[in-house]
């Protein structure tokens, strides 16, 4: 029964990248997640379901819980004194706190469209040194918290991925899987197939058709954190491609694609835009979007064969 903070300090002995400031940042992100988890469980009782009647910088409708989660994370990280820059899906510009320290990019509550129907949603985060706009391969750490039947944290460093479960009795995230590796091959694919005729790559249609011929099962929630969590544990492939409406894809590089790709690759999987590894993309804009193909090594490599064939 190893709590998260104990795990981090033990890991710091073997990994010089993990300093006291980073331990504090991760600890405070998970403290914020505990508060969000409680709000999610009681959302209907607290009257924080539904729209906040405004749109974010993405032009997407903001949910009340989106707004609340964003405020909780920002205020928590500001109090650490170790964060120099904060970038959120819900805020147009970076919040600059100091010249030095850690920068954190985050999606405070991924899966907003599913909030009102009690489907798993989550918080995704990426931690960089100094500047938030760096290639994903330079991430110091990344992770997500998924609010489902249990609240789980998946945390990645460059040498490992670990899984924690929130113990409601002690209030601690407890280590349940260390050095986690995802299956090299699965039997599930996750994509919004309603957009089949809108995809810009004919090779993608052929790949999906081939999966059906191989008796793969389609599973798609529409909440990235839920779909990627299943892919990570069950194997297979998650795809959010470019289409005629979203020619650069729809998922954001810094606080969705990069952290999830970092987790998947350190768990033994692959992540690509279809043209290059997601972790090698050099960010040009804060809210830059990219196509996302990630999952087990076998399926991603097969997908690339169809796209480049």
NUKEPA-584974 format. One record per residue: x, y, z of N, C-alpha, C, O in turn; residue in three letters. Coordinates in steps of 0.2 Angstrom, whole numbers, always signed. Atoms other than C-alpha are relative to their C-alpha. Layout:
<nodes>
> npx_npy_npz_capx_capy_capz_cpx_cpy_cpz_opx_opy_opz_guti
> X_Y_Z_X_Y_Z_X_Y_Z_X_Y_Z_Ala $
...
</nodes>
This chain:
<nodes>
> npx_npy_npz_capx_capy_capz_cpx_cpy_cpz_opx_opy_opz_guti
> +4_-6_+0_+0_+0_+0_+4_+6_+0_+5_+9_+5_Unk $
> -5_-5_+0_+12_+13_-6_-4_+7_-3_-6_+7_-8_Unk $
> +4_-6_+2_+4_+31_-7_+5_+4_-5_+11_+3_-6_Unk $
> -4_-3_+6_+9_+42_-22_+6_+4_+3_+11_+4_+0_Unk $
> -6_-4_-2_+20_+54_-12_+6_-4_+2_+12_-2_+0_Unk $
> -5_+4_-1_+30_+40_-5_+3_-3_-6_+9_-4_-6_Unk $
> -3_+3_+6_+32_+32_-22_+4_+5_-4_+9_+4_-6_Unk $
> -4_-5_+3_+38_+49_-29_+7_+1_+3_+12_+2_+0_Unk $
> -6_-1_-3_+51_+51_-16_+5_-6_-1_+11_-5_-1_Unk $
> -4_+6_+1_+57_+33_-18_+3_+0_-7_+9_-2_-8_Unk $
> -2_-1_+7_+58_+36_-37_+5_+5_-1_+10_+4_-5_Unk $
> -5_-6_+1_+68_+52_-35_+7_-2_+2_+12_+1_+0_Unk $
> -7_+3_-2_+82_+42_-27_+3_-3_-6_+10_-3_-7_Unk $
> -3_+3_+6_+84_+33_-44_+0_+4_-6_+3_+3_-11_Unk $
> +1_-4_+6_+79_+47_-55_+1_+7_+2_-3_+10_+5_Unk $
> -2_-7_-2_+88_+64_-53_-5_+5_-3_-4_+11_-1_Unk $
> +5_-5_+3_+75_+72_-64_-6_+2_+5_-8_+8_+4_Unk $
> +6_-1_-5_+62_+71_-50_+3_+3_+6_+6_+0_+10_Unk $
> -2_-4_-5_+66_+85_-38_-6_+1_+5_-11_-1_+3_Unk $
> +6_-1_-5_+56_+91_-23_-5_+5_-3_-11_+4_-1_Unk $
> +5_-5_+4_+48_+105_-34_-5_-4_-4_-11_-3_-4_Unk $
> +4_+4_+4_+42_+92_-46_-5_-5_+4_-11_-6_+2_Unk $
> +4_+3_-4_+35_+81_-32_-6_+4_+3_-11_+2_+3_Unk $
> +5_-5_-2_+26_+96_-25_-5_+1_-6_-12_+1_-4_Unk $
> +5_-2_+5_+18_+100_-42_-4_-6_-1_-11_-5_-2_Unk $
> +4_+6_+1_+12_+82_-45_-5_-1_+6_-11_-3_+5_Unk $
> +4_+1_-6_+6_+81_-27_-6_+5_+0_-12_+3_+2_Unk $
> +5_-5_+0_-4_+97_-29_-5_-1_-6_-11_+0_-5_Unk $
> +4_+1_+5_-11_+92_-46_-5_-6_+2_-11_-5_+1_Unk $
> +4_+5_-2_-18_+76_-38_-4_+2_+6_-10_+0_+7_Unk $
> +5_-3_-5_-25_+86_-23_-5_+4_-3_-11_+3_-1_Unk $
> +5_-3_+4_-34_+96_-36_-5_-5_-2_-11_-4_-2_Unk $
> +4_+6_+3_-40_+80_-44_-5_-3_+5_-11_-5_+4_Unk $
> +4_+3_-6_-47_+74_-27_-6_+4_+1_-12_+2_+2_Unk $
> +6_-5_-1_-58_+90_-25_-4_-1_-6_-10_-1_-5_Unk $
> +5_+1_+6_-64_+88_-43_-4_-6_+0_-10_-6_-2_Unk $
> +4_+6_+0_-68_+70_-41_-6_+0_+5_-11_-2_+3_Unk $
> +6_-1_-5_-79_+75_-26_-5_+4_-3_-11_+2_-2_Unk $
> +5_-4_+3_-87_+88_-36_-4_-4_-6_-10_-3_-6_Unk $
> +3_+4_+5_-90_+76_-50_-6_-5_+3_-11_-6_+0_Unk $
> +5_+5_-3_-99_+63_-39_-6_+4_+3_-11_+1_+3_Unk $
> +6_-4_-2_-110_+77_-32_-3_+5_-4_-7_+9_-2_Unk $
> +2_-5_+4_-113_+87_-47_-7_+1_-1_-9_+7_-1_Unk $
> +7_-1_+1_-131_+84_-49_-3_+3_+7_-8_+8_+6_Unk $
> +3_-2_-6_-134_+88_-30_+2_+8_+1_-1_+11_+4_Unk $
> -3_-7_-1_-123_+104_-31_-2_+5_-6_+0_+11_-6_Unk $
> +2_-4_+6_-132_+110_-47_+6_+3_-4_+6_+9_-6_Unk $
> -5_-2_+4_-116_+111_-57_+1_-4_-6_+6_-5_-9_Unk $
> +1_+4_+7_-122_+100_-72_-2_+6_-5_-5_+11_-3_Unk $
> +2_-4_+5_-125_+108_-88_+4_+6_-3_+10_+6_+0_Unk $
> -4_-5_+3_-119_+123_-98_+1_+6_+4_-4_+8_+8_Unk $
> -1_-7_-3_-111_+139_-91_-2_+5_-4_-1_+11_-3_Unk $
> +3_-5_+5_-119_+148_-106_+6_+5_-3_+5_+11_-3_Unk $
> -5_-3_+3_-102_+153_-113_+4_-5_-4_+3_-11_-4_Unk $
> -4_+4_+4_-89_+147_-126_+7_+1_+2_+9_+7_+4_Unk $
> -7_-1_-2_-70_+144_-123_+3_+2_-6_+0_+4_-12_Unk $
> -4_-2_+6_-56_+149_-135_-1_-4_-6_+1_-2_-11_Unk $
> +0_+4_+6_-59_+134_-145_-7_+0_-4_-8_-3_-9_Unk $
> +7_+0_+3_-77_+139_-149_-5_-5_+3_-10_-6_+0_Unk $
> +4_+5_-3_-84_+125_-138_-4_+2_+6_-1_+7_+10_Unk $
> +4_-2_-5_-98_+127_-126_+3_-3_+7_+5_-8_+8_Unk $
> -3_+1_-7_-91_+128_-108_-5_-3_+5_-11_+0_+5_Unk $
> +4_+3_-5_-99_+116_-95_+2_+3_+7_+7_+5_+8_Unk $
> -1_-3_-7_-101_+122_-77_+6_-3_+3_+10_+0_+7_Unk $
> -6_+4_-3_-89_+108_-71_+6_+2_-3_+11_+1_+0_Unk $
> -7_-2_+3_-76_+113_-84_+2_+6_+3_+8_+6_+5_Unk $
> -2_-6_-3_-76_+130_-77_+3_-1_+7_+8_+2_+9_Unk $
> -2_+1_-7_-75_+124_-59_+6_-4_+0_+11_-2_+4_Unk $
> -6_+4_+0_-62_+111_-63_+6_+5_-1_+12_+4_+2_Unk $
> -5_-4_+3_-51_+124_-72_+2_+5_+6_+8_+6_+7_Unk $
> -2_-4_-5_-52_+136_-57_+3_-3_+6_+8_-1_+9_Unk $
> -3_+4_-6_-48_+123_-44_+8_-2_-2_+12_-1_+2_Unk $
> -7_+2_+2_-32_+117_-54_+4_+7_+0_+10_+6_+3_Unk $
> -4_-6_+0_-26_+135_-57_+2_+3_+7_+8_+4_+8_Unk $
> -1_-3_-7_-28_+141_-39_+5_-5_+4_+9_-2_+8_Unk $
> -4_+5_-4_-20_+125_-32_+7_+0_-3_+12_+1_+1_Unk $
> -6_+0_+3_-5_+126_-44_+4_+7_+2_+10_+8_+3_Unk $
> -2_-7_-1_-3_+145_-41_+3_+0_+7_+8_+4_+9_Unk $
> -2_+0_-7_-1_+141_-22_+7_-3_+1_+10_-3_+6_Unk $
> -6_+4_-1_+14_+130_-25_+6_+4_+0_+11_+2_+4_Unk $
> -6_-4_+0_+26_+143_-29_+6_-3_-5_+11_+0_-5_Unk $
> -5_+3_+4_+35_+131_-41_-2_+0_-7_+2_-3_-12_Unk $
> +2_+0_+7_+25_+133_-57_+1_+7_-3_-1_+12_+0_Unk $
> -2_-6_+3_+31_+146_-69_-5_+2_-5_-6_+8_-7_Unk $
> +4_-1_+6_+18_+144_-83_-6_-5_+0_-5_-11_+1_Unk $
> +6_+5_+0_+0_+137_-84_-4_+1_-6_-5_+7_-8_Unk $
> +4_+0_+6_-9_+133_-100_-6_-5_+0_-5_-11_+1_Unk $
> +6_+4_+0_-27_+127_-100_-4_+0_-6_-4_+5_-10_Unk $
> +4_+0_+6_-39_+122_-113_-5_+5_+0_-8_+8_-5_Unk $
> +5_-5_-1_-51_+134_-106_+2_+7_+0_-2_+12_+1_Unk $
> -3_-7_+0_-40_+150_-106_+4_+1_-6_+8_-3_-9_Unk $
> -3_-2_+7_-34_+159_-122_+7_+0_+1_+11_-2_-4_Unk $
> -7_-2_+0_-17_+164_-116_+3_-4_+6_+0_-6_+11_Unk $
> -3_+3_-6_-4_+156_-104_+0_+5_+6_+0_+11_+5_Unk $
> -1_-4_-6_-4_+162_-86_+7_-1_+2_+9_-6_+4_Unk $
> -7_+0_-1_+14_+167_-83_+1_+2_+8_-2_+7_+10_Unk $
> +0_-1_-7_+18_+166_-64_+7_+2_+2_+8_+6_+7_Unk $
> -7_-2_-1_+37_+168_-64_+5_-2_-6_+2_-5_-11_Unk $
> -5_+1_+6_+53_+166_-75_+3_-7_+0_+5_-9_-5_Unk $
> -2_+7_+0_+58_+149_-69_-4_-5_+4_-8_-2_+8_Unk $
> +5_+5_-3_+50_+133_-63_-2_-5_-5_+0_-6_-10_Unk $
> +3_+5_+5_+39_+120_-71_-6_+3_-3_-10_+7_+0_Unk $
> +6_-2_+4_+26_+124_-84_-5_-6_-1_-3_-12_-2_Unk $
> +5_+5_+0_+10_+114_-84_-6_+2_-5_-9_+7_-5_Unk $
> +5_-1_+4_-2_+112_-98_-5_-5_+2_-4_-11_+3_Unk $
> +5_+4_-2_-19_+104_-94_-7_+1_-3_-9_+6_-5_Unk $
> +7_+0_+2_-36_+99_-100_-4_-1_+7_-4_-7_+9_Unk $
> +3_+1_-7_-46_+102_-83_-5_-5_+0_-5_-9_+5_Unk $
> +5_+5_+0_-60_+91_-88_-2_-3_-7_-6_+0_-10_Unk $
> +1_+2_+7_-59_+81_-104_-7_-4_+0_-8_-8_+5_Unk $
> +6_+3_+1_-75_+74_-110_-6_+3_+2_-11_+0_+4_Unk $
> +6_-4_-2_-87_+88_-107_-6_-2_-2_-11_-1_+2_Unk $
> +6_+2_+3_-100_+82_-118_-4_-6_+4_-10_-7_+3_Unk $
> +3_+6_-4_-102_+67_-107_-2_+1_+7_-4_-3_+11_Unk $
> +1_-2_-7_-103_+76_-90_-7_-1_+2_-8_-4_+7_Unk $
> +7_+1_-2_-122_+76_-90_-3_-7_+0_-9_-8_+3_Unk $
> +3_+6_+1_-124_+58_-94_+4_-5_+4_+3_-11_+3_Unk $
> -3_+4_-5_-113_+51_-80_+5_-5_-3_+6_-11_-1_Unk $
> -5_+4_+3_-99_+44_-92_+7_+2_+3_+7_+8_+5_Unk $
> -7_-1_-2_-81_+43_-87_+3_+6_-3_+3_+7_-9_Unk $
> -3_-6_+3_-72_+60_-89_+7_+0_+4_+8_-4_+8_Unk $
> -6_+0_-3_-55_+65_-83_+4_+7_-1_+2_+11_-5_Unk $
> -4_-6_+0_-41_+78_-80_+7_-3_-4_+10_-8_-1_Unk $
> -6_+2_+3_-26_+77_-92_+6_+6_+1_+4_+11_+1_Unk $
> -5_-5_-2_-9_+86_-88_+7_-2_-3_+9_-8_-4_Unk $
> -6_+1_+2_+8_+88_-95_+5_+5_+3_+3_+11_+4_Unk $
> -4_-4_-4_+23_+95_-86_+7_+1_-4_+10_-4_-6_Unk $
> -6_-1_+3_+38_+103_-94_+4_+5_+4_+2_+8_+9_Unk $
> -4_-5_-4_+53_+113_-88_+0_+7_-3_+1_+7_-9_Unk $
> +0_-7_+2_+52_+132_-90_-6_+2_-5_-10_+5_-3_Unk $
> +5_-2_+5_+42_+133_-106_-5_-5_-2_-3_-11_-3_Unk $
> +5_+5_+2_+26_+125_-111_+0_-2_-7_-2_-8_-9_Unk $
> +0_+1_+8_+28_+126_-130_+7_-4_-2_+11_-1_-5_Unk $
> -6_+4_+2_+41_+112_-132_-3_-7_-3_-8_-9_-2_Unk $
> +2_+7_+3_+40_+95_-142_-2_-5_+6_+2_-4_+12_Unk $
> +3_+4_-5_+31_+82_-132_+6_-5_+3_+5_-7_+9_Unk $
> -5_+5_-3_+47_+71_-130_+4_+3_+5_+7_+0_+9_Unk $
> -3_-3_-5_+54_+84_-119_-4_+1_+7_-2_+4_+12_Unk $
> +4_+0_-6_+40_+82_-106_+4_-4_+6_+7_-9_+5_Unk $
> -3_+2_-6_+47_+79_-88_-5_-6_+2_-3_-11_+5_Unk $
> +5_+4_-3_+31_+70_-83_-7_+1_-4_-8_+7_-6_Unk $
> +7_-2_+2_+13_+68_-89_-5_-6_+3_-3_-11_+5_Unk $
> +5_+5_-3_-3_+59_-83_-7_+2_-1_-9_+8_-4_Unk $
> +8_-2_+0_-22_+59_-82_-3_-3_+6_-1_-8_+9_Unk $
> +4_+3_-5_-34_+56_-68_-7_-1_-3_-10_+3_-6_Unk $
> +6_+2_+3_-50_+47_-74_-5_-1_+6_-4_-5_+11_Unk $
> +5_+1_-5_-66_+49_-64_-6_-4_-2_-10_-3_-6_Unk $
> +5_+5_+2_-76_+33_-66_-2_-3_+6_-3_+0_+11_Unk $
> +2_+4_-6_-82_+19_-54_+5_+1_+5_+3_+1_+11_Unk $
> -5_-2_-4_-66_+22_-46_+4_+6_-3_+4_+7_-9_Unk $
> -4_-6_+2_-54_+38_-47_+7_-3_-1_+10_-5_+4_Unk $
> -6_+3_+1_-38_+32_-55_+5_+5_-3_+3_+10_-7_Unk $
> -6_-4_+3_-21_+41_-59_+4_-4_-4_+7_-9_-1_Unk $
> -5_+3_+4_-10_+36_-73_+6_+5_-1_+4_+10_-4_Unk $
> -5_-5_-1_+7_+44_-71_+6_-3_-4_+8_-9_-3_Unk $
> -6_+2_+4_+22_+43_-84_+6_+4_+1_+5_+11_+1_Unk $
> -7_-4_+1_+40_+48_-83_+3_-4_-6_+1_-8_-9_Unk $
> -4_+3_+6_+53_+44_-97_+2_-7_+1_+3_-10_-4_Unk $
> -2_+7_-1_+57_+27_-89_-6_-4_+2_-5_-10_+3_Unk $
> +5_+4_-3_+40_+21_-83_-7_+3_+0_-8_+9_-1_Unk $
> +7_-2_+0_+21_+22_-82_-2_-4_+7_-1_-10_+7_Unk $
> +3_+3_-6_+12_+19_-65_-7_+1_+1_-9_+7_-1_Unk $
> +7_-1_-1_-6_+17_-60_-2_+0_+7_+1_-4_+11_Unk $
> +2_-1_-7_-14_+23_-44_-7_+0_+0_-11_+2_-4_Unk $
> +7_+0_-1_-31_+21_-37_-1_+5_+7_+2_+4_+12_Unk $
> +2_-4_-6_-39_+34_-25_-4_-4_+5_-9_-7_+4_Unk $
> +3_+4_-6_-43_+26_-8_-4_+5_+3_-2_+10_+7_Unk $
> +4_-5_-3_-58_+35_-2_+0_+0_+8_-2_+5_+11_Unk $
> +0_+0_-7_-55_+30_+16_+6_+4_+3_+6_+8_+7_Unk $
> -6_-4_-3_-37_+37_+18_+1_+7_-4_+4_+11_-2_Unk $
> -1_-6_+4_-39_+50_+4_+7_+0_-4_+8_+6_-7_Unk $
> -7_+1_+4_-22_+44_-4_-1_-3_-7_-5_-8_-7_Unk $
> -1_+4_+7_-18_+39_-22_+5_-6_+2_+10_-5_+4_Unk $
> -4_+6_-2_-12_+21_-19_+3_-4_-6_-1_-5_-11_Unk $
> -3_+4_+6_+0_+12_-31_-3_-7_-1_-3_-11_+4_Unk $
> +2_+7_+1_-8_-3_-39_+3_-3_-6_+3_-9_-6_Unk $
> -4_+3_+6_+3_-6_-55_+6_+5_-1_+5_+11_-2_Unk $
> -6_-3_+2_+21_-1_-57_+3_-3_-6_+2_-9_-8_Unk $
> -3_+2_+6_+31_-2_-73_-5_-3_-5_-4_-8_-7_Unk $
> +5_+2_+4_+15_-4_-82_+2_+0_-8_+5_+4_-10_Unk $
> -1_+0_+7_+16_-10_-100_-7_-2_-3_-11_-7_-1_Unk $
> +6_+2_+3_+1_-11_-112_+1_-6_-5_+7_-7_-7_Unk $
> -1_+6_+4_-3_-26_-123_+3_+3_-7_+2_+8_-9_Unk $
> -3_-2_+7_+7_-26_-140_-5_+0_-5_-4_+2_-11_Unk $
> +5_+1_+5_-9_-31_-149_-6_+0_+4_-7_-3_+9_Unk $
> +6_+1_-3_-27_-30_-145_-6_-2_-5_-4_-4_-11_Unk $
> +5_+2_+5_-44_-33_-153_-6_+6_+0_-12_+4_-2_Unk $
> +5_-5_+0_-53_-16_-151_+3_+6_-3_+9_+8_-3_Unk $
> -1_-7_+3_-53_+0_-161_-5_+5_+2_-10_+4_+3_Unk $
> +4_-6_-3_-59_+17_-155_+0_+6_-5_+6_+9_-6_Unk $
> +0_-6_+4_-64_+30_-168_-8_+2_-1_-12_-3_-1_Unk $
> +7_-2_+1_-80_+40_-172_-1_-2_-8_+0_+2_-12_Unk $
> +1_+2_+6_-85_+30_-187_-6_+3_-4_-7_+2_-10_Unk $
> +6_-4_+3_-100_+41_-191_+3_+5_-5_+0_+7_-10_Unk $
> -3_-4_+4_-87_+52_-199_+4_-3_-6_+8_+0_-9_Unk $
> -3_+4_+5_-81_+38_-211_+1_+4_-7_+7_+4_-9_Unk $
> -1_-3_+7_-84_+48_-227_+3_+7_+0_+4_+10_-5_Unk $
> -3_-7_-1_-77_+64_-220_+7_+0_+1_+11_+5_+1_Unk $
> -7_+1_-2_-60_+57_-216_+4_+2_-7_+2_+1_-12_Unk $
> -4_-2_+5_-46_+65_-227_+4_-5_-3_+7_-4_-9_Unk $
> -5_+5_+2_-36_+49_-229_-4_-6_-2_-7_-9_+2_Unk $
> +4_+6_+2_-43_+35_-240_+3_-6_+3_+0_-11_+4_Unk $
> -3_+5_-3_-30_+24_-232_-2_-2_+7_-2_-8_+9_Unk $
> +3_+1_-7_-38_+26_-215_-6_-4_-1_-8_-9_+3_Unk $
> +7_+4_+1_-55_+20_-222_+2_-8_-2_-1_-12_+1_Unk $
> -2_+7_+1_-46_+4_-229_+3_-3_+6_+2_-9_+7_Unk $
> -3_+3_-7_-37_+1_-212_-6_-2_+4_-6_-7_+7_Unk $
> +5_+2_-4_-53_+2_-203_-4_-6_-3_-7_-10_+1_Unk $
> +3_+6_+3_-61_-10_-215_+3_-6_+1_+0_-11_+2_Unk $
> -4_+6_-1_-47_-22_-213_-1_-2_+8_-1_-8_+9_Unk $
> +1_+2_-7_-50_-21_-194_-7_-4_+1_-7_-9_+5_Unk $
> +6_+3_+0_-68_-26_-197_+0_-7_-2_-3_-12_+0_Unk $
> -1_+7_+3_-63_-41_-208_+4_-4_+5_+3_-10_+5_Unk $
> -3_+4_-5_-52_-46_-193_-4_-1_+6_-1_-4_+11_Unk $
> +5_+1_-6_-67_-46_-181_+2_+4_+6_+1_+2_+11_Unk $
> -1_-5_-6_-61_-31_-171_-6_+3_+2_-11_+3_-2_Unk $
> +6_-3_-2_-73_-23_-160_+0_+7_+1_+6_+10_+3_Unk $
> +0_-7_+0_-78_-5_-161_-2_+2_+7_-8_+0_+9_Unk $
> +2_-3_-6_-78_+4_-144_+1_+8_+0_+7_+9_-1_Unk $
> -2_-7_+0_-80_+23_-144_-5_+4_+5_-11_+4_+4_Unk $
> +3_-4_-5_-85_+34_-129_-1_+7_-2_-7_+10_-1_Unk $
> +0_-7_+2_-81_+51_-136_+3_+5_+6_+3_+11_+5_Unk $
> -4_-3_-5_-71_+56_-120_+7_-3_-1_+8_-9_+0_Unk $
> -6_+2_+2_-53_+55_-125_+3_-4_+6_+6_-10_+5_Unk $
> -3_+3_-6_-47_+50_-107_-3_-7_+1_+0_-11_+3_Unk $
> +3_+6_-1_-60_+36_-106_+2_-5_-6_+4_-11_-5_Unk $
> -2_+4_+6_-56_+29_-124_+8_-2_+0_+9_-8_-1_Unk $
> -7_+2_-1_-37_+30_-121_+1_-4_+6_+6_-9_+5_Unk $
> -1_+5_-6_-38_+22_-104_-2_-7_-2_+2_-11_+0_Unk $
> +2_+7_+2_-47_+7_-111_+5_-3_-5_+7_-8_-4_Unk $
> -5_+3_+5_-35_+6_-126_+7_-2_+4_+10_-6_+2_Unk $
> -6_+1_-4_-20_+7_-113_+0_-7_+3_+5_-10_+3_Unk $
> +0_+6_-4_-26_-7_-103_-2_-6_-4_+0_-12_-2_Unk $
> +3_+6_+4_-35_-18_-116_+4_-1_-7_+4_-7_-10_Unk $
> -3_+0_+6_-24_-14_-131_-4_+2_-6_-10_+2_-5_Unk $
> +4_-3_+6_-29_-9_-149_+2_+6_-2_+8_+8_-1_Unk $
> -2_-7_+2_-30_+8_-156_-5_+5_+1_-11_+3_+0_Unk $
> +4_-6_-1_-37_+25_-153_+1_+5_-6_+7_+6_-7_Unk $
> -2_-5_+5_-39_+37_-168_-5_+6_+0_-11_+5_+0_Unk $
> +4_-6_+2_-45_+55_-170_+3_+3_-5_+7_+7_-4_Unk $
> -3_-2_+6_-41_+59_-187_-2_+7_-3_-6_+10_+0_Unk $
> +3_-6_+3_-42_+74_-198_-6_-1_-4_-6_-7_-7_Unk $
> +6_+2_+4_-58_+76_-208_-1_+7_-4_+3_+12_-3_Unk $
> +1_-6_+4_-65_+89_-220_-2_+6_+4_-1_+12_+1_Unk $
> +2_-6_-4_-71_+100_-206_+6_+2_+4_+7_+8_+5_Unk $
> -5_-1_-4_-56_+98_-195_+7_-2_-3_+9_-8_-2_Unk $
> -6_+3_+4_-41_+97_-207_+6_-1_+3_+11_-4_+1_Unk $
> -6_+1_-4_-28_+98_-194_-1_-5_+6_+2_-5_+11_Unk $
> +2_+4_-6_-37_+86_-182_-4_+4_+5_-5_+10_+4_Unk $
> +4_-3_-5_-47_+91_-167_+3_+0_+7_+2_+5_+11_Unk $
> -3_+0_-7_-37_+86_-152_+6_+5_+1_+10_+6_-4_Unk $
> -5_-5_-1_-25_+99_-145_+7_-4_+2_+7_-8_+6_Unk $
> -7_+3_-1_-6_+95_-145_+2_+0_+7_+4_-5_+10_Unk $
> -4_-1_-6_+0_+102_-129_-3_-3_+6_+0_-6_+11_Unk $
> +3_+3_-6_-13_+96_-116_-5_-6_-1_-8_-8_+3_Unk $
> +3_+6_+2_-21_+81_-125_+4_-5_-3_+6_-10_+0_Unk $
> -4_+5_+4_-11_+73_-138_+7_-1_+3_+9_-7_+3_Unk $
> -7_+1_-3_+7_+76_-130_+0_-5_+6_+3_-10_+6_Unk $
> +0_+4_-6_+3_+69_-113_-2_-7_-1_+1_-12_+2_Unk $
> +2_+7_+1_-7_+54_-119_+5_-4_-4_+6_-10_-3_Unk $
> -5_+3_+4_+6_+50_-132_+6_-2_+4_+9_-7_+4_Unk $
> -6_+2_-5_+20_+51_-118_-2_-6_+4_+3_-10_+5_Unk $
> +2_+6_-4_+10_+39_-108_+0_-6_-4_+3_-11_-2_Unk $
> +0_+6_+4_+7_+27_-122_+7_-3_-2_+8_-9_-2_Unk $
> -7_+2_+2_+25_+27_-128_+4_-3_+5_+8_-8_+4_Unk $
> -4_+3_-6_+32_+24_-111_-3_-6_+3_+0_-10_+7_Unk $
> +3_+6_-2_+20_+10_-109_+1_-5_-5_-2_-11_-5_Unk $
> -2_+5_+6_+27_+1_-125_-4_+1_-6_-3_-3_-11_Unk $
> +4_-1_+6_+14_+8_-137_+3_+5_-5_+9_+7_-4_Unk $
> -3_-5_+5_+16_+21_-152_-6_+5_+0_-12_+4_+1_Unk $
> +5_-6_+1_+8_+38_-156_+3_+4_-6_+8_+6_-6_Unk $
> -2_-4_+6_+8_+47_-172_-6_+4_-3_-11_+3_-1_Unk $
> +5_-4_+3_-1_+60_-182_-2_-3_-7_-7_-1_-10_Unk $
> +1_+3_+6_+0_+48_-197_+6_+2_-5_+7_-1_-10_Unk $
> -6_-2_+4_+15_+58_-204_+6_+0_+4_+12_-1_+1_Unk $
> -6_+0_-4_+27_+59_-189_-3_-1_+7_-8_-1_+9_Unk $
> +2_+1_-7_+27_+54_-171_-2_+7_+4_+1_+12_+3_Unk $
> +3_-6_-4_+16_+66_-160_+5_+3_+4_+6_+9_+5_Unk $
> -4_-3_-4_+30_+68_-148_+6_+4_-3_+10_+8_+0_Unk $
> -5_-3_+3_+42_+75_-161_-3_+7_-3_+1_+11_-6_Unk $
> +3_-6_+3_+29_+89_-167_+3_+6_+4_+2_+6_+10_Unk $
> -2_-6_-3_+36_+106_-163_-6_+5_+0_-8_+7_-5_Unk $
> +6_-4_-1_+22_+117_-156_+1_+7_-3_+6_+10_-2_Unk $
> +0_-7_+3_+18_+133_-166_-5_+5_+4_-4_+11_+4_Unk $
> +5_-3_-4_+3_+138_-156_-2_-3_+6_-1_-9_+7_Unk $
> +2_+3_-6_-4_+136_-139_-5_-5_+0_-5_-10_+3_Unk $
> +6_+5_+1_-20_+128_-144_+0_-4_-6_-5_-5_-9_Unk $
> -1_+4_+6_-13_+119_-159_-3_-7_+0_-3_-10_+5_Unk $
> +3_+6_+0_-22_+104_-165_+4_-5_-5_+7_-3_-9_Unk $
> -3_+5_+4_-16_+88_-172_-4_-6_-1_-8_-8_+3_Unk $
> +4_+7_+0_-23_+71_-179_+4_-4_+5_+10_-4_+6_Unk $
> -3_+5_-5_-20_+57_-166_-2_-7_-2_-7_-9_-3_Unk $
> +1_+7_+1_-17_+39_-169_+5_-3_+5_+11_-2_+5_Unk $
> -4_+2_-5_-11_+30_-154_-3_-7_+3_-8_-9_+2_Unk $
> +2_+6_-2_-11_+13_-146_+5_-6_+0_+11_-4_+0_Unk $
> -5_+5_+0_-3_-4_-146_+4_+0_-7_+2_+2_-12_Unk $
> -5_+0_+5_+12_-6_-157_-2_-3_-7_-1_+0_-12_Unk $
> +2_+4_+6_+5_-19_-169_-5_+4_-4_-4_+5_-10_Unk $
> +6_-3_+4_-11_-9_-174_+3_+7_-3_+1_+9_-8_Unk $
> -2_-6_+2_-2_+8_-175_+5_-1_-6_+4_+3_-11_Unk $
> -4_+1_+6_+11_+1_-187_-4_-2_-6_-2_-1_-12_Unk $
> +4_+2_+5_-2_-7_-197_-4_+6_-3_-5_+6_-10_Unk $
> +4_-6_+3_-12_+9_-199_+5_+4_-4_+3_+7_-9_Unk $
> -5_-4_+4_+4_+18_-205_+1_-3_-6_+3_+0_-11_Unk $
> -1_+3_+6_+6_+5_-218_-5_+2_-5_-4_+3_-11_Unk $
> +6_-2_+4_-11_+9_-225_+0_+7_-2_-1_+9_-8_Unk $
> -1_-8_+2_-8_+28_-224_+5_+1_-4_+5_+6_-8_Unk $
> -6_-1_+4_+9_+27_-232_+1_-5_-6_+5_-4_-10_Unk $
> +0_+5_+5_+5_+13_-244_-2_+2_-7_-1_-2_-12_Unk $
</nodes>
